């Protein structure tokens, strides 16, 4: 299953409509979307505007690919669960966010195995057509690295 998620704070119609368009020409793809306050309502994708945590966790367990805004929490969820993720940043120029901080997020995660960045709708569609070859992330720990913890202890003199 492909899980489309845009978070809960802001609409991201450009992402939702692109995945919906792709899904309409790939009718065998099983896509479910959490579309937040988007004004665009999908025609080919099953969706809910918001999910409670138990629904989100249940969907993650069935997910083979996440398509998302460049939200750090969603990227970390994908990495923790070893699910490939395609992220497309919201852009200030399209009034999708208050600033371009998601550009920094994609830059930070762009070289991590299993994380794929789509700068625009065309790149997103191209990545969706490559689903069969997208690699799974190796995963991350649920806790901070021991060296980081020790550095923090030293910094705060514990």
mmCIF file of the C-alpha atoms, coordinates in Angstrom:
data_MODEL
# 
_entry.id   MODEL 
# 
loop_
_atom_site.group_PDB 
_atom_site.id 
_atom_site.type_symbol 
_atom_site.label_atom_id 
_atom_site.label_alt_id 
_atom_site.label_comp_id 
_atom_site.label_asym_id 
_atom_site.label_entity_id 
_atom_site.label_seq_id 
_atom_site.pdbx_PDB_ins_code 
_atom_site.Cartn_x 
_atom_site.Cartn_y 
_atom_site.Cartn_z 
_atom_site.occupancy 
_atom_site.B_iso_or_equiv 
_atom_site.pdbx_formal_charge 
_atom_site.auth_seq_id 
_atom_site.auth_comp_id 
_atom_site.auth_asym_id 
_atom_site.auth_atom_id 
_atom_site.pdbx_PDB_model_num 
ATOM 1   C CA . UNK A 1 1   ? 0.000   0.000  0.000   1.00 0.00 ? 1   UNK A CA 1 
ATOM 2   C CA . UNK A 1 2   ? 1.090   3.574  -0.703  1.00 0.00 ? 2   UNK A CA 1 
ATOM 3   C CA . UNK A 1 3   ? 0.406   6.013  2.121   1.00 0.00 ? 3   UNK A CA 1 
ATOM 4   C CA . UNK A 1 4   ? 0.081   9.667  1.152   1.00 0.00 ? 4   UNK A CA 1 
ATOM 5   C CA . UNK A 1 5   ? 0.366   12.019 4.110   1.00 0.00 ? 5   UNK A CA 1 
ATOM 6   C CA . UNK A 1 6   ? 0.558   15.797 4.300   1.00 0.00 ? 6   UNK A CA 1 
ATOM 7   C CA . UNK A 1 7   ? 0.526   16.284 8.052   1.00 0.00 ? 7   UNK A CA 1 
ATOM 8   C CA . UNK A 1 8   ? -2.230  18.072 9.897   1.00 0.00 ? 8   UNK A CA 1 
ATOM 9   C CA . UNK A 1 9   ? -1.402  21.774 9.965   1.00 0.00 ? 9   UNK A CA 1 
ATOM 10  C CA . UNK A 1 10  ? -1.580  23.041 6.393   1.00 0.00 ? 10  UNK A CA 1 
ATOM 11  C CA . UNK A 1 11  ? -3.082  21.984 3.072   1.00 0.00 ? 11  UNK A CA 1 
ATOM 12  C CA . UNK A 1 12  ? -0.787  20.647 0.371   1.00 0.00 ? 12  UNK A CA 1 
ATOM 13  C CA . UNK A 1 13  ? -3.050  20.423 -2.660  1.00 0.00 ? 13  UNK A CA 1 
ATOM 14  C CA . UNK A 1 14  ? -0.129  20.212 -5.107  1.00 0.00 ? 14  UNK A CA 1 
ATOM 15  C CA . UNK A 1 15  ? 1.065   16.953 -3.539  1.00 0.00 ? 15  UNK A CA 1 
ATOM 16  C CA . UNK A 1 16  ? -2.416  15.489 -3.101  1.00 0.00 ? 16  UNK A CA 1 
ATOM 17  C CA . UNK A 1 17  ? -3.523  16.243 -6.666  1.00 0.00 ? 17  UNK A CA 1 
ATOM 18  C CA . UNK A 1 18  ? -0.299  14.867 -8.174  1.00 0.00 ? 18  UNK A CA 1 
ATOM 19  C CA . UNK A 1 19  ? -0.657  11.556 -6.335  1.00 0.00 ? 19  UNK A CA 1 
ATOM 20  C CA . UNK A 1 20  ? -4.355  11.449 -7.233  1.00 0.00 ? 20  UNK A CA 1 
ATOM 21  C CA . UNK A 1 21  ? -3.557  12.036 -10.934 1.00 0.00 ? 21  UNK A CA 1 
ATOM 22  C CA . UNK A 1 22  ? -0.904  9.296  -10.845 1.00 0.00 ? 22  UNK A CA 1 
ATOM 23  C CA . UNK A 1 23  ? -3.313  6.940  -9.103  1.00 0.00 ? 23  UNK A CA 1 
ATOM 24  C CA . UNK A 1 24  ? -5.987  7.528  -11.749 1.00 0.00 ? 24  UNK A CA 1 
ATOM 25  C CA . UNK A 1 25  ? -3.660  6.164  -14.464 1.00 0.00 ? 25  UNK A CA 1 
ATOM 26  C CA . UNK A 1 26  ? -2.430  3.366  -12.171 1.00 0.00 ? 26  UNK A CA 1 
ATOM 27  C CA . UNK A 1 27  ? -5.750  1.980  -10.920 1.00 0.00 ? 27  UNK A CA 1 
ATOM 28  C CA . UNK A 1 28  ? -4.213  -1.176 -9.447  1.00 0.00 ? 28  UNK A CA 1 
ATOM 29  C CA . UNK A 1 29  ? -2.125  0.882  -7.030  1.00 0.00 ? 29  UNK A CA 1 
ATOM 30  C CA . UNK A 1 30  ? -3.559  0.778  -3.537  1.00 0.00 ? 30  UNK A CA 1 
ATOM 31  C CA . UNK A 1 31  ? -3.227  4.368  -2.270  1.00 0.00 ? 31  UNK A CA 1 
ATOM 32  C CA . UNK A 1 32  ? -4.608  5.802  0.933   1.00 0.00 ? 32  UNK A CA 1 
ATOM 33  C CA . UNK A 1 33  ? -4.214  9.471  1.839   1.00 0.00 ? 33  UNK A CA 1 
ATOM 34  C CA . UNK A 1 34  ? -4.267  11.540 4.974   1.00 0.00 ? 34  UNK A CA 1 
ATOM 35  C CA . UNK A 1 35  ? -4.835  14.888 3.296   1.00 0.00 ? 35  UNK A CA 1 
ATOM 36  C CA . UNK A 1 36  ? -5.235  17.277 6.227   1.00 0.00 ? 36  UNK A CA 1 
ATOM 37  C CA . UNK A 1 37  ? -7.062  20.534 5.512   1.00 0.00 ? 37  UNK A CA 1 
ATOM 38  C CA . UNK A 1 38  ? -6.499  20.290 1.756   1.00 0.00 ? 38  UNK A CA 1 
ATOM 39  C CA . UNK A 1 39  ? -9.185  21.847 -0.406  1.00 0.00 ? 39  UNK A CA 1 
ATOM 40  C CA . UNK A 1 40  ? -8.452  19.386 -3.227  1.00 0.00 ? 40  UNK A CA 1 
ATOM 41  C CA . UNK A 1 41  ? -10.403 16.178 -2.658  1.00 0.00 ? 41  UNK A CA 1 
ATOM 42  C CA . UNK A 1 42  ? -8.995  13.106 -4.428  1.00 0.00 ? 42  UNK A CA 1 
ATOM 43  C CA . UNK A 1 43  ? -11.042 11.156 -6.974  1.00 0.00 ? 43  UNK A CA 1 
ATOM 44  C CA . UNK A 1 44  ? -8.823  8.068  -7.270  1.00 0.00 ? 44  UNK A CA 1 
ATOM 45  C CA . UNK A 1 45  ? -7.338  7.864  -3.767  1.00 0.00 ? 45  UNK A CA 1 
ATOM 46  C CA . UNK A 1 46  ? -9.203  6.719  -0.670  1.00 0.00 ? 46  UNK A CA 1 
ATOM 47  C CA . UNK A 1 47  ? -8.603  9.304  2.025   1.00 0.00 ? 47  UNK A CA 1 
ATOM 48  C CA . UNK A 1 48  ? -9.401  10.859 5.354   1.00 0.00 ? 48  UNK A CA 1 
ATOM 49  C CA . UNK A 1 49  ? -8.554  14.423 6.243   1.00 0.00 ? 49  UNK A CA 1 
ATOM 50  C CA . UNK A 1 50  ? -7.202  13.476 9.667   1.00 0.00 ? 50  UNK A CA 1 
ATOM 51  C CA . UNK A 1 51  ? -6.208  10.263 11.421  1.00 0.00 ? 51  UNK A CA 1 
ATOM 52  C CA . UNK A 1 52  ? -6.037  9.528  15.117  1.00 0.00 ? 52  UNK A CA 1 
ATOM 53  C CA . UNK A 1 53  ? -2.691  8.018  16.207  1.00 0.00 ? 53  UNK A CA 1 
ATOM 54  C CA . UNK A 1 54  ? -4.042  4.461  16.326  1.00 0.00 ? 54  UNK A CA 1 
ATOM 55  C CA . UNK A 1 55  ? -5.307  4.766  12.719  1.00 0.00 ? 55  UNK A CA 1 
ATOM 56  C CA . UNK A 1 56  ? -1.974  6.228  11.596  1.00 0.00 ? 56  UNK A CA 1 
ATOM 57  C CA . UNK A 1 57  ? -0.035  3.401  13.282  1.00 0.00 ? 57  UNK A CA 1 
ATOM 58  C CA . UNK A 1 58  ? -2.317  0.762  11.767  1.00 0.00 ? 58  UNK A CA 1 
ATOM 59  C CA . UNK A 1 59  ? -1.789  2.190  8.275   1.00 0.00 ? 59  UNK A CA 1 
ATOM 60  C CA . UNK A 1 60  ? 1.997   2.383  8.750   1.00 0.00 ? 60  UNK A CA 1 
ATOM 61  C CA . UNK A 1 61  ? 2.047   -1.363 9.497   1.00 0.00 ? 61  UNK A CA 1 
ATOM 62  C CA . UNK A 1 62  ? 0.481   -2.039 6.046   1.00 0.00 ? 62  UNK A CA 1 
ATOM 63  C CA . UNK A 1 63  ? 2.496   0.533  4.100   1.00 0.00 ? 63  UNK A CA 1 
ATOM 64  C CA . UNK A 1 64  ? 5.055   -0.303 1.411   1.00 0.00 ? 64  UNK A CA 1 
ATOM 65  C CA . UNK A 1 65  ? 5.782   3.310  0.417   1.00 0.00 ? 65  UNK A CA 1 
ATOM 66  C CA . UNK A 1 66  ? 5.133   6.703  2.027   1.00 0.00 ? 66  UNK A CA 1 
ATOM 67  C CA . UNK A 1 67  ? 4.624   9.819  -0.090  1.00 0.00 ? 67  UNK A CA 1 
ATOM 68  C CA . UNK A 1 68  ? 4.790   12.914 2.060   1.00 0.00 ? 68  UNK A CA 1 
ATOM 69  C CA . UNK A 1 69  ? 5.494   16.561 2.605   1.00 0.00 ? 69  UNK A CA 1 
ATOM 70  C CA . UNK A 1 70  ? 9.013   17.088 3.968   1.00 0.00 ? 70  UNK A CA 1 
ATOM 71  C CA . UNK A 1 71  ? 7.964   16.746 7.591   1.00 0.00 ? 71  UNK A CA 1 
ATOM 72  C CA . UNK A 1 72  ? 10.757  15.498 9.834   1.00 0.00 ? 72  UNK A CA 1 
ATOM 73  C CA . UNK A 1 73  ? 8.372   13.370 11.911  1.00 0.00 ? 73  UNK A CA 1 
ATOM 74  C CA . UNK A 1 74  ? 7.101   11.495 8.870   1.00 0.00 ? 74  UNK A CA 1 
ATOM 75  C CA . UNK A 1 75  ? 10.630  10.939 7.549   1.00 0.00 ? 75  UNK A CA 1 
ATOM 76  C CA . UNK A 1 76  ? 11.732  9.552  10.922  1.00 0.00 ? 76  UNK A CA 1 
ATOM 77  C CA . UNK A 1 77  ? 8.646   7.298  11.029  1.00 0.00 ? 77  UNK A CA 1 
ATOM 78  C CA . UNK A 1 78  ? 9.560   5.919  7.594   1.00 0.00 ? 78  UNK A CA 1 
ATOM 79  C CA . UNK A 1 79  ? 13.155  5.305  8.641   1.00 0.00 ? 79  UNK A CA 1 
ATOM 80  C CA . UNK A 1 80  ? 12.165  3.677  11.955  1.00 0.00 ? 80  UNK A CA 1 
ATOM 81  C CA . UNK A 1 81  ? 9.760   1.349  10.144  1.00 0.00 ? 81  UNK A CA 1 
ATOM 82  C CA . UNK A 1 82  ? 12.102  0.694  7.185   1.00 0.00 ? 82  UNK A CA 1 
ATOM 83  C CA . UNK A 1 83  ? 9.607   2.048  4.651   1.00 0.00 ? 83  UNK A CA 1 
ATOM 84  C CA . UNK A 1 84  ? 10.840  3.880  1.547   1.00 0.00 ? 84  UNK A CA 1 
ATOM 85  C CA . UNK A 1 85  ? 9.623   7.468  1.447   1.00 0.00 ? 85  UNK A CA 1 
ATOM 86  C CA . UNK A 1 86  ? 9.249   10.077 -1.261  1.00 0.00 ? 86  UNK A CA 1 
ATOM 87  C CA . UNK A 1 87  ? 9.229   13.600 0.134   1.00 0.00 ? 87  UNK A CA 1 
ATOM 88  C CA . UNK A 1 88  ? 8.216   16.753 -1.679  1.00 0.00 ? 88  UNK A CA 1 
ATOM 89  C CA . UNK A 1 89  ? 8.808   20.043 0.119   1.00 0.00 ? 89  UNK A CA 1 
ATOM 90  C CA . UNK A 1 90  ? 6.120   22.622 0.589   1.00 0.00 ? 90  UNK A CA 1 
ATOM 91  C CA . UNK A 1 91  ? 7.266   25.875 -0.983  1.00 0.00 ? 91  UNK A CA 1 
ATOM 92  C CA . UNK A 1 92  ? 6.795   29.402 0.232   1.00 0.00 ? 92  UNK A CA 1 
ATOM 93  C CA . UNK A 1 93  ? 6.484   30.687 -3.359  1.00 0.00 ? 93  UNK A CA 1 
ATOM 94  C CA . UNK A 1 94  ? 3.250   28.684 -3.694  1.00 0.00 ? 94  UNK A CA 1 
ATOM 95  C CA . UNK A 1 95  ? 2.038   29.860 -0.260  1.00 0.00 ? 95  UNK A CA 1 
ATOM 96  C CA . UNK A 1 96  ? 2.207   26.273 1.026   1.00 0.00 ? 96  UNK A CA 1 
ATOM 97  C CA . UNK A 1 97  ? 4.111   27.300 4.153   1.00 0.00 ? 97  UNK A CA 1 
ATOM 98  C CA . UNK A 1 98  ? 5.262   30.334 6.108   1.00 0.00 ? 98  UNK A CA 1 
ATOM 99  C CA . UNK A 1 99  ? 8.861   29.923 4.886   1.00 0.00 ? 99  UNK A CA 1 
ATOM 100 C CA . UNK A 1 100 ? 11.063  27.479 2.970   1.00 0.00 ? 100 UNK A CA 1 
ATOM 101 C CA . UNK A 1 101 ? 12.307  25.431 5.925   1.00 0.00 ? 101 UNK A CA 1 
ATOM 102 C CA . UNK A 1 102 ? 11.241  22.194 4.205   1.00 0.00 ? 102 UNK A CA 1 
ATOM 103 C CA . UNK A 1 103 ? 13.939  22.858 1.600   1.00 0.00 ? 103 UNK A CA 1 
ATOM 104 C CA . UNK A 1 104 ? 16.487  22.449 4.413   1.00 0.00 ? 104 UNK A CA 1 
ATOM 105 C CA . UNK A 1 105 ? 14.784  19.227 5.467   1.00 0.00 ? 105 UNK A CA 1 
ATOM 106 C CA . UNK A 1 106 ? 15.037  17.678 2.003   1.00 0.00 ? 106 UNK A CA 1 
ATOM 107 C CA . UNK A 1 107 ? 18.671  18.768 1.751   1.00 0.00 ? 107 UNK A CA 1 
ATOM 108 C CA . UNK A 1 108 ? 19.429  17.048 5.068   1.00 0.00 ? 108 UNK A CA 1 
ATOM 109 C CA . UNK A 1 109 ? 17.699  13.771 4.151   1.00 0.00 ? 109 UNK A CA 1 
ATOM 110 C CA . UNK A 1 110 ? 18.470  13.641 0.406   1.00 0.00 ? 110 UNK A CA 1 
ATOM 111 C CA . UNK A 1 111 ? 21.478  11.333 0.759   1.00 0.00 ? 111 UNK A CA 1 
ATOM 112 C CA . UNK A 1 112 ? 19.920  8.828  3.132   1.00 0.00 ? 112 UNK A CA 1 
ATOM 113 C CA . UNK A 1 113 ? 19.145  5.448  1.599   1.00 0.00 ? 113 UNK A CA 1 
ATOM 114 C CA . UNK A 1 114 ? 15.422  4.914  1.173   1.00 0.00 ? 114 UNK A CA 1 
ATOM 115 C CA . UNK A 1 115 ? 14.588  8.637  1.186   1.00 0.00 ? 115 UNK A CA 1 
ATOM 116 C CA . UNK A 1 116 ? 13.728  10.067 -2.225  1.00 0.00 ? 116 UNK A CA 1 
ATOM 117 C CA . UNK A 1 117 ? 13.259  13.762 -2.902  1.00 0.00 ? 117 UNK A CA 1 
ATOM 118 C CA . UNK A 1 118 ? 10.867  15.158 -5.483  1.00 0.00 ? 118 UNK A CA 1 
ATOM 119 C CA . UNK A 1 119 ? 11.390  18.861 -5.995  1.00 0.00 ? 119 UNK A CA 1 
ATOM 120 C CA . UNK A 1 120 ? 8.207   19.213 -8.036  1.00 0.00 ? 120 UNK A CA 1 
ATOM 121 C CA . UNK A 1 121 ? 5.216   17.358 -9.459  1.00 0.00 ? 121 UNK A CA 1 
ATOM 122 C CA . UNK A 1 122 ? 7.132   16.001 -12.454 1.00 0.00 ? 122 UNK A CA 1 
ATOM 123 C CA . UNK A 1 123 ? 9.846   14.476 -10.262 1.00 0.00 ? 123 UNK A CA 1 
ATOM 124 C CA . UNK A 1 124 ? 7.194   13.038 -7.944  1.00 0.00 ? 124 UNK A CA 1 
ATOM 125 C CA . UNK A 1 125 ? 5.419   11.345 -10.840 1.00 0.00 ? 125 UNK A CA 1 
ATOM 126 C CA . UNK A 1 126 ? 8.733   9.957  -12.137 1.00 0.00 ? 126 UNK A CA 1 
ATOM 127 C CA . UNK A 1 127 ? 9.526   8.485  -8.708  1.00 0.00 ? 127 UNK A CA 1 
ATOM 128 C CA . UNK A 1 128 ? 6.054   6.977  -8.405  1.00 0.00 ? 128 UNK A CA 1 
ATOM 129 C CA . UNK A 1 129 ? 6.607   5.214  -11.727 1.00 0.00 ? 129 UNK A CA 1 
ATOM 130 C CA . UNK A 1 130 ? 9.760   3.648  -10.212 1.00 0.00 ? 130 UNK A CA 1 
ATOM 131 C CA . UNK A 1 131 ? 8.081   2.108  -7.187  1.00 0.00 ? 131 UNK A CA 1 
ATOM 132 C CA . UNK A 1 132 ? 9.439   -1.350 -7.934  1.00 0.00 ? 132 UNK A CA 1 
ATOM 133 C CA . UNK A 1 133 ? 13.069  -0.207 -7.693  1.00 0.00 ? 133 UNK A CA 1 
ATOM 134 C CA . UNK A 1 134 ? 12.927  2.142  -4.701  1.00 0.00 ? 134 UNK A CA 1 
ATOM 135 C CA . UNK A 1 135 ? 15.193  0.818  -1.969  1.00 0.00 ? 135 UNK A CA 1 
ATOM 136 C CA . UNK A 1 136 ? 14.143  0.215  1.600   1.00 0.00 ? 136 UNK A CA 1 
ATOM 137 C CA . UNK A 1 137 ? 15.923  2.250  4.278   1.00 0.00 ? 137 UNK A CA 1 
ATOM 138 C CA . UNK A 1 138 ? 18.151  0.287  6.634   1.00 0.00 ? 138 UNK A CA 1 
ATOM 139 C CA . UNK A 1 139 ? 16.327  1.832  9.568   1.00 0.00 ? 139 UNK A CA 1 
ATOM 140 C CA . UNK A 1 140 ? 17.281  3.939  12.545  1.00 0.00 ? 140 UNK A CA 1 
ATOM 141 C CA . UNK A 1 141 ? 17.298  3.366  16.278  1.00 0.00 ? 141 UNK A CA 1 
ATOM 142 C CA . UNK A 1 142 ? 14.429  4.518  18.414  1.00 0.00 ? 142 UNK A CA 1 
ATOM 143 C CA . UNK A 1 143 ? 16.950  6.212  20.725  1.00 0.00 ? 143 UNK A CA 1 
ATOM 144 C CA . UNK A 1 144 ? 19.813  8.653  20.297  1.00 0.00 ? 144 UNK A CA 1 
ATOM 145 C CA . UNK A 1 145 ? 23.310  7.373  19.543  1.00 0.00 ? 145 UNK A CA 1 
ATOM 146 C CA . UNK A 1 146 ? 25.403  6.629  22.679  1.00 0.00 ? 146 UNK A CA 1 
ATOM 147 C CA . UNK A 1 147 ? 28.060  9.149  21.599  1.00 0.00 ? 147 UNK A CA 1 
ATOM 148 C CA . UNK A 1 148 ? 25.435  11.870 21.348  1.00 0.00 ? 148 UNK A CA 1 
ATOM 149 C CA . UNK A 1 149 ? 24.036  11.047 24.771  1.00 0.00 ? 149 UNK A CA 1 
ATOM 150 C CA . UNK A 1 150 ? 27.524  11.160 26.282  1.00 0.00 ? 150 UNK A CA 1 
ATOM 151 C CA . UNK A 1 151 ? 28.233  14.494 24.583  1.00 0.00 ? 151 UNK A CA 1 
ATOM 152 C CA . UNK A 1 152 ? 25.034  15.934 26.030  1.00 0.00 ? 152 UNK A CA 1 
ATOM 153 C CA . UNK A 1 153 ? 25.883  14.604 29.496  1.00 0.00 ? 153 UNK A CA 1 
ATOM 154 C CA . UNK A 1 154 ? 29.295  16.232 29.282  1.00 0.00 ? 154 UNK A CA 1 
ATOM 155 C CA . UNK A 1 155 ? 27.820  19.498 28.052  1.00 0.00 ? 155 UNK A CA 1 
ATOM 156 C CA . UNK A 1 156 ? 25.353  19.714 30.924  1.00 0.00 ? 156 UNK A CA 1 
ATOM 157 C CA . UNK A 1 157 ? 27.796  18.187 33.467  1.00 0.00 ? 157 UNK A CA 1 
ATOM 158 C CA . UNK A 1 158 ? 25.803  15.154 34.612  1.00 0.00 ? 158 UNK A CA 1 
# 
